[in-house]
Amino acid sequence: MEIYVGCCGIPGGLKRYSEEFKVTEINSTFYKIPKTETVQRWRQIVSNDFIFTVKCHQAITHPITSPTWKKGGIKNFEELKDKVGFLNPTKEVLEYWRKTVEVCKILRAPLCLIQLPASFVENEKNIENIRKFFSIIERHDLAIALELRGWSRERFRQMCEEFDLISCVDPIKDEPLYFSKRKIGYYRLHGSYRGEKINYRYKYSMEDLKKLKAMIEKYDCNMAYVMFNNSYMREDARQFIELLSR
């Protein structure tokens, strides 16, 4: 199994980061689709074998009632009311998906993350949206990791199997349900949990990382991405890489 370890984001800047890690998850695309020249520059800064994964734009997943929209720098985003979010396959959502895919193409990203908010609850309407969205979109050979919160394991697995999606989880908290036909694991490490509340300021202990290593190695995958998303993500990712090399 190939295991790639990195961060959700680019702490320290891309050039310096890419000298230390082999993969990053681009989060800024969730808030704003970057200019083509910017994306091309990212690809040119790093080595040919460096891997980008991309988080899809919030228009695809989050309605404008989400506070994240205020960070996107989009003027008059209120005009998108009832036109974006929750995988509702409107022309606006499909256009933002097209733009996200273009970013993935330029970066030669093998995988796109679609992260739904907790308000995307398990009900018939949202199940219908999932089915319509993934039946319509062009994937262009992209692997897609789906992160659902609060859904039953059975339904989450069903949606992933039906549309060949990777079930994205924090393996410290939840067991992955489906790895896609390509057998890819995609894990996002957020910190510690008290119920559903996440403490992003948590620093993983060596015991935590050893447990994480054992968990990941037991799964039947060809490839696994382990992406840290906590306050100490750079330190924890580095320590986990060292652990894997022993």
Protein Blocks (a to p, Z undefined) as FASTA:
>chain_A
ZZddddedjehijklmmmmpcbdcdfklmmoccdfklmmmmmmmpcfkbccdddddfklm
mcfkbmklmmnopghklmmgokggjhiacfklmmmmmmmmmmmmmnopabdcddddfklc
cdfklmmmmmmmmmmpcfklpacddddehiafklmmmmmmmnopacdddfklpccfbebj
nopaddddfbdcehjbccfkbccdfklmmmmmmmmmmpccfbdcdddfbfklmmmmmmmm
mmmmZZ
